[in-house]
């Protein structure tokens, strides 16, 4: 283009990454705004950019009508025909040129402001269109300046913002430093940078593993979850689609080379790589790493609560600094983890048994299907504790209780199940074996020859 203004428009459009027509429209709007401020009339003004001369032309537009009511915006059909002949018809518009060289300095300043505003709006729209579908991507940039703790990053000729809340506390930057971050969100209506970056989002960790581990990139190993407390510790759950591929070993790499590259990028943040499992017990056991777990018990499936018991010396390691390890494990697995030491669990069980012994129904064995008379017969025959009920012959039990042998076998099975359940919970089978059967109200069983005096009974 030979016209200087057109050359300037093209250069500005290339620099801002927008179309030249957008700038042309901005110039037309700017001259129109300045003209309305200068003429201060109700005329219908219109501007056009002349590509040949490089000038913005101003026109006063009037509509052809039968009878004129507003001479500033309308023209009669007869007058229009005098100007343009029989081609003029009602409802057509006629443009009358108006000078623009009289607008003055204030009008020119107004035009300049409008042009800048339109270009900025077009630039924001362009950036939003380019980056709105790139959320969660990792980008690289250079630290350009600092604004109240926030960092403005120059990335791909576009300014992005790394807010203080999205910065890792283990990291410090100076102007000119290179930084890699994940695009967290893209804002359309904002005065500052539109692209919001993050160095604390777990997505950054996932993307780095995809870049460093070929097995993750090709889909052999998948990341099922990642949680972080930026600057301190992170946990990643991985799963292999092939039985021959160790997902944890693939992520760690030979002598830890792969994971060490990520740790260096995150300024020394500790990373626990654990194997994912569909079984919540196995998954929670892995997630508590590096602590060794003794046992995991599902307390409530609906509320997603598990109880984890570890060795006494492993308790502090399992909990972590200020509860960090167990907190991250809970976030990773989606289960609420109640962690206890063996000693704490033992004291808890002992306390539960002490409460049972102090209660009115201590040591009760439930024998379904027997009435008070049958329970009294068993008690008088000395079959009032779990060990005696299990040792007696089925035929003898049926005869004493007055039931058939299948019912007697069902009674012994019920006693055996209660003994096993109590043994698993308490770890003290002797206490359970001495538990007595429920007695009819107001009766006391006769003491057996070999039964201890403290055998608990039920009223």
Secondary structure, DSSP 8 states (H G I E B T S, - for coil): --SHHHHHHHHHHHHHT--HHHHHHHHHHHHHHHHHHHH-S--EEEEEEETTTTEEEEEEEEEEESS-S-TTTEEEHHHHHHHHGGG--TT-EEEEEE-STTSHHHHHHHHHHHHHHHHHHHHHHHHHHHHTT-TT-EEEEEEEEEETTEEEEEETTEEEEE-GGGS-TT----TT-EEEEEEEEE-SS-SS-SEEEESS-HHHHHHHHHHH-HHHHTTSEEEEEEEEETTTEEEEEEEESSTTS-HHHHHH-GGGHHHHHHHHHTTS-EEEEEE--SSHHHHHHHHTTTS-EEEEEEEETTTTEEEEEE-GGGHHHHH-GGGHHHHHHHHHH-SEEEEEEHHHHHHHHHHHHHHHHHSTTTTEE--TT--HHHHHHHHHTT--BHHHHHHS-HHHHHHHHT--HHHHHHHHHHHHHHHHHHHHHHS-HHHHHT-EEB--TT------TTS-TT---B-
